[in-house]
Amino acid sequence: MNSFVIPIAVCILALLITLLAFRKTSKQKKQIVLMGRKGTGKTRLFLALTEKNCSAIKTIPSIDSVNHMLGNSAVLVDTPGADSFERTAEHMNLTKDDLVIYVFNRKEQQSPQNLDTKARIYKIYTGEDAFCDGSIKSIKLSQLIGMGSNSPEIQDILSQIL
């Protein structure tokens, strides 16, 4: 009887080792990171993208990031406002599969300062003045208030980022 126990135990152990060695690692979720200076509408956009009613919510400057799952494959991250994004991008370990949504409200802030990342950058202008650059999405900050996830503007953004 003992002569059968050892070979069976060895086979089970070998099978477990093989399963552990060849199991698929879970794919890291894509990060979609909202970046921009304070007061540009990042949190309003975050609330609209996450289906939260943003008309009743007052946004308060924060030093913490807020995360929300978008479907099964992406995490939306609302970062605190900053003048420089060097530390934020390094801290988040952004890859080429990730996306930065850079939100700005002044034409002279079109390019984020010190943002060296492999991630794709999608720009959204939230200023009140007209903006003519066709490569940049333009949504007035006042329009974001009360805008739900079913609005055409938000659906357009979601279709481009997911």
C-alpha contacts under 8 A as a table, 3 or more apart, distances in Angstrom:
res1	aa1	res2	aa2	distance
1	M	4	F	5.62
1	M	5	V	6.89
2	N	5	V	5.21
2	N	6	I	6.87
3	S	6	I	6.24
3	S	7	P	7.34
4	F	7	P	5.75
4	F	8	I	6.25
5	V	8	I	5.26
5	V	9	A	6.05
6	I	9	A	5.11
6	I	10	V	6.14
7	P	10	V	5.04
7	P	11	C	6.14
8	I	11	C	5.10
8	I	12	I	6.19
9	A	12	I	5.15
9	A	13	L	6.07
10	V	13	L	5.06
10	V	14	A	6.05
11	C	14	A	5.06
11	C	15	L	6.09
12	I	15	L	5.06
12	I	16	L	6.21
13	L	16	L	5.15
13	L	17	I	6.19
14	A	17	I	5.14
14	A	18	T	6.13
15	L	18	T	5.11
15	L	19	L	6.17
16	L	19	L	5.09
16	L	20	L	6.16
17	I	20	L	5.17
17	I	21	A	6.06
18	T	21	A	5.10
18	T	22	F	6.19
19	L	22	F	5.42
19	L	23	R	5.75
20	L	23	R	5.43
29	K	73	S	5.15
29	K	74	A	5.13
29	K	75	V	6.49
30	K	73	S	6.10
30	K	74	A	4.49
30	K	75	V	6.14
30	K	97	D	6.33
30	K	98	D	5.28
30	K	99	L	7.80
31	Q	74	A	5.72
31	Q	75	V	4.95
31	Q	76	L	6.14
31	Q	77	V	7.10
31	Q	94	L	7.44
31	Q	97	D	7.92
31	Q	98	D	4.94
31	Q	99	L	6.29
32	I	74	A	6.88
32	I	75	V	5.98
32	I	76	L	4.75
32	I	77	V	6.05
32	I	98	D	6.00
32	I	99	L	4.77
32	I	100	V	5.79
32	I	101	I	7.01
32	I	161	I	7.78
33	V	76	L	5.93
33	V	77	V	4.67
33	V	78	D	6.27
33	V	79	T	7.11
33	V	98	D	7.99
33	V	99	L	6.25
33	V	100	V	4.77
33	V	101	I	5.89
34	L	42	K	6.12
34	L	46	F	7.69
34	L	76	L	7.59
34	L	77	V	5.99
34	L	78	D	5.08
34	L	79	T	6.00
34	L	100	V	6.02
34	L	101	I	4.79
34	L	102	Y	6.05
34	L	103	V	7.04
35	M	42	K	6.96
35	M	78	D	7.22
35	M	79	T	5.94
35	M	80	P	7.56
35	M	81	G	6.91
35	M	82	A	7.84
35	M	85	F	7.69
35	M	100	V	6.80
35	M	101	I	6.09
35	M	102	Y	4.90
35	M	103	V	6.11
36	G	40	T	6.57
36	G	42	K	6.92
36	G	81	G	5.56
36	G	82	A	6.27
36	G	83	D	7.51
36	G	102	Y	5.54
36	G	103	V	4.93
36	G	104	F	5.91
36	G	112	P	7.57
37	R	40	T	6.03
37	R	81	G	4.39
37	R	82	A	4.77
37	R	83	D	5.60
37	R	103	V	7.64
37	R	104	F	6.88
38	K	41	G	7.99
38	K	61	P	7.36
38	K	80	P	7.31
38	K	81	G	4.11
38	K	82	A	6.32
39	G	42	K	7.62
39	G	81	G	7.42
40	T	103	V	6.16
40	T	104	F	5.44
40	T	105	N	5.54
40	T	126	T	6.51
40	T	127	G	7.87
40	T	141	L	7.53
41	G	44	R	5.11
41	G	45	L	6.07
41	G	103	V	6.98
41	G	104	F	7.96
41	G	126	T	6.84
41	G	141	L	6.07
41	G	144	L	7.86
42	K	45	L	5.17
42	K	46	F	6.08
42	K	78	D	6.72
42	K	79	T	7.93
42	K	103	V	6.29
43	T	46	F	4.78
43	T	47	L	6.08
43	T	59	T	6.84
43	T	78	D	6.41
44	R	47	L	5.14
44	R	48	A	6.25
44	R	54	C	6.31
44	R	59	T	7.62
44	R	141	L	8.00
44	R	144	L	6.21
44	R	145	I	6.66
45	L	48	A	5.06
45	L	49	L	6.06
45	L	144	L	6.55
46	F	49	L	5.15
46	F	50	T	6.07
46	F	76	L	7.70
46	F	77	V	7.97
46	F	78	D	6.38
47	L	50	T	5.16
47	L	51	E	6.20
47	L	52	K	4.99
47	L	53	N	6.82
47	L	54	C	5.72
48	A	51	E	5.29
48	A	52	K	5.93
48	A	53	N	7.04
48	A	54	C	6.58
48	A	144	L	7.21
48	A	146	G	7.76
48	A	147	M	5.91
48	A	148	G	5.17
48	A	149	S	5.40
48	A	154	I	7.11
49	L	52	K	7.69
49	L	148	G	7.52
49	L	149	S	5.49
49	L	154	I	6.53
49	L	158	L	7.53
50	T	68	H	7.17
50	T	70	L	7.48
50	T	149	S	6.95
51	E	148	G	5.96
51	E	149	S	5.06
52	K	148	G	7.25
53	N	56	A	6.43
53	N	57	I	7.29
53	N	146	G	6.23
53	N	147	M	7.67
53	N	148	G	6.73
54	C	57	I	5.16
54	C	58	K	7.86
54	C	145	I	5.81
54	C	146	G	5.27
54	C	147	M	7.24
54	C	148	G	7.97
55	S	58	K	7.94
55	S	145	I	5.15
55	S	146	G	4.35
55	S	147	M	7.87
56	A	146	G	7.94
61	P	80	P	6.93
61	P	81	G	7.52
62	S	65	S	7.83
62	S	80	P	5.66
62	S	81	G	7.95
63	I	79	T	7.93
63	I	80	P	5.40
64	D	79	T	6.83
64	D	80	P	6.22
65	S	77	V	6.49
65	S	78	D	5.46
65	S	79	T	4.50
65	S	80	P	6.14
66	V	77	V	5.59
66	V	78	D	5.09
66	V	79	T	6.70
67	N	75	V	6.45
67	N	76	L	5.61
67	N	77	V	4.54
67	N	78	D	6.47
68	H	75	V	5.64
68	H	76	L	5.15
68	H	77	V	6.58
69	M	72	N	7.09
69	M	73	S	7.89
69	M	74	A	6.00
69	M	75	V	4.54
69	M	76	L	6.11
70	L	73	S	6.97
70	L	74	A	5.19
70	L	75	V	5.68
70	L	76	L	6.42
71	G	74	A	6.35
74	A	162	L	7.61
82	A	85	F	6.52
83	D	113	Q	7.18
84	S	87	R	7.74
84	S	112	P	7.42
84	S	113	Q	5.43
84	S	114	N	5.78
84	S	115	L	7.36
85	F	88	T	5.16
85	F	89	A	6.17
85	F	112	P	7.31
85	F	113	Q	6.58
85	F	114	N	5.74
85	F	115	L	5.26
86	E	89	A	5.60
86	E	90	E	6.36
86	E	113	Q	7.89
86	E	114	N	5.09
86	E	115	L	5.22
86	E	116	D	6.74
87	R	90	E	5.13
87	R	91	H	5.87
88	T	91	H	5.17
88	T	92	M	6.23
89	A	92	M	5.31
89	A	93	N	6.39
89	A	94	L	6.27
89	A	115	L	6.81
89	A	116	D	7.34
89	A	117	T	6.52
90	E	93	N	5.39
90	E	94	L	7.23
90	E	117	T	7.99
94	L	97	D	7.90
94	L	98	D	5.93
94	L	99	L	7.96
94	L	117	T	6.62
94	L	118	K	6.63
94	L	119	A	5.92
95	T	98	D	5.37
95	T	117	T	7.39
95	T	118	K	5.28
95	T	119	A	5.23
96	K	99	L	7.70
96	K	118	K	4.79
96	K	119	A	4.34
96	K	120	R	6.49
97	D	119	A	6.34
97	D	120	R	7.66
98	D	119	A	5.03
98	D	120	R	6.63
99	L	119	A	5.19
99	L	120	R	4.91
99	L	121	I	5.91
99	L	122	Y	7.21
99	L	161	I	7.41
100	V	119	A	6.43
100	V	120	R	6.15
100	V	121	I	4.76
100	V	122	Y	6.11
101	I	121	I	5.92
101	I	122	Y	4.77
101	I	123	K	5.67
101	I	124	I	7.03
102	Y	112	P	7.26
102	Y	121	I	6.73
102	Y	122	Y	6.10
102	Y	123	K	4.75
102	Y	124	I	6.17
103	V	123	K	6.02
103	V	124	I	4.90
103	V	125	Y	5.95
103	V	126	T	6.94
104	F	107	K	7.76
104	F	109	Q	6.30
104	F	110	Q	6.73
104	F	123	K	7.72
104	F	124	I	6.47
104	F	125	Y	5.12
104	F	126	T	6.04
104	F	127	G	7.27
105	N	109	Q	7.38
105	N	125	Y	5.48
105	N	126	T	4.77
105	N	127	G	4.03
105	N	128	E	7.68
106	R	109	Q	5.44
106	R	110	Q	7.30
106	R	125	Y	7.65
106	R	127	G	6.06
107	K	110	Q	5.65
107	K	131	F	7.80
108	E	111	S	7.91
109	Q	112	P	6.72
110	Q	123	K	7.85
112	P	115	L	5.96
117	T	120	R	7.97
122	Y	136	I	7.58
123	K	136	I	5.49
123	K	137	K	6.36
124	I	136	I	5.93
124	I	137	K	4.75
124	I	138	S	5.58
124	I	139	I	7.02
125	Y	131	F	7.68
125	Y	136	I	6.93
125	Y	137	K	6.19
125	Y	138	S	4.64
125	Y	139	I	6.13
125	Y	140	K	7.44
126	T	138	S	6.08
126	T	139	I	5.04
126	T	140	K	4.56
126	T	141	L	4.95
127	G	130	A	7.81
127	G	138	S	7.99
127	G	139	I	7.57
127	G	140	K	5.64
127	G	141	L	6.49
128	E	140	K	5.59
128	E	141	L	7.24
131	F	138	S	6.87
133	D	136	I	5.77
134	G	137	K	7.29
139	I	143	Q	6.75
139	I	144	L	7.23
139	I	153	E	7.87
140	K	143	Q	5.19
140	K	144	L	6.72
141	L	144	L	5.18
141	L	145	I	7.01
142	S	145	I	5.66
143	Q	146	G	7.38
143	Q	147	M	6.70
144	L	147	M	5.07
147	M	151	S	6.45
147	M	154	I	7.87
148	G	151	S	5.61
148	G	154	I	7.36
149	S	154	I	5.60
149	S	155	Q	6.60
150	N	154	I	6.71
150	N	155	Q	6.20
151	S	154	I	5.44
151	S	155	Q	6.14
152	P	155	Q	5.01
152	P	156	D	5.98
153	E	156	D	5.14
153	E	157	I	6.43
154	I	157	I	5.07
154	I	158	L	6.14
155	Q	158	L	5.04
155	Q	159	S	6.06
156	D	159	S	5.20
156	D	160	Q	6.40
157	I	160	Q	5.23
157	I	161	I	6.22
158	L	161	I	5.23
158	L	162	L	5.83
159	S	162	L	5.77
